[in-house]
Amino acid sequence: MTLEDIKAMTGEIITPAVAAEVLGADPHWLRVAARTKPELLGFPVIVMGSRVKIPRRAFIKYLEG
């Protein structure tokens, strides 16, 4: 998965697994960080119970600086 792949998506939400693949990080780490210290991630997250969602456009903006 690349940034270009994420840009080509039509959905407005991506999963931590997708974001982690682009960032080269562990998806579990992203989930834990989203629940405990979301401000450290640099992009917005939505936590709904045990689920973590990431707004696709905001994630792209974060990666592009």
Rosetta blueprint (number, residue, H / E / L):
1 M L
2 T L
3 L H
4 E H
5 D H
6 I H
7 K H
8 A H
9 M L
10 T L
11 G L
12 E L
13 I E
14 I E
15 T L
16 P H
17 A H
18 V H
19 A H
20 A H
21 E H
22 V H
23 L H
24 G L
25 A L
26 D L
27 P H
28 H H
29 W H
30 L H
31 R H
32 V H
33 A H
34 A H
35 R H
36 T H
37 K L
38 P H
39 E H
40 L H
41 L L
42 G L
43 F L
44 P L
45 V L
46 I E
47 V E
48 M E
49 G L
50 S L
51 R E
52 V E
53 K E
54 I E
55 P E
56 R H
57 R H
58 A H
59 F H
60 I H
61 K H
62 Y H
63 L H
64 E H
65 G L
